[in-house]
């Protein structure tokens, strides 16, 4: 799949897409979510998932690892930037007090690739939790170090993940986009229902990250 040109289809607001995390060893679909498209432009792909949307997540059944149905718990807007090795999520709580902006969550990940049903990427472990006042904290930094030490990530790749995280921290501290773009005030279209994964979400071959061998070493096929 490395040399195959990626699909270039742009998605329209309100359409449903699948966002899939591809397994590092063989590039097949793993954790996968249905999203409603908010925006698909040269600068940002914005995807929305409401509470209750059913996604696929790894779990154990009788000691066997399987992809299981799970209901998404929190209203989330995922902002992905072409070529970037992170995405930024805005999220909201809904309770008896109404809808409240919870803050941002920055997820280090592979640059997204377009597919016939949406987008493929994979998580890179390191995260940044950002409060509404833009104070921030690292998350899962110890797990990232374990992945590097174990050889699951190459040292060069681990250093690149840290560089990307520190670059985003600079954006946060300088109040740069997307943290200054008012996404916390965004509202979904009330006509949108719960998005559903397309039937071929598992069978469609993954669009593998061309740099996966540099990043994951011998485990990547």
Secondary structure by P-SEA (a helix, b strand, c coil): ccccccccccccccbbbbbbbcccccccccbbbbbbbccccccbbbbbbcccbbbbbbbbccccccbbbbbbccbbbbbbcccccbbbbbbcccccccccccbbbbbbccccccccccbbbbbccbbbbbcccccccccaaaaaaaaaaaccccaaaaaaaaaaaaaaaaaaaaccccccccccccccccccccccccccccccccccccccccccccccc
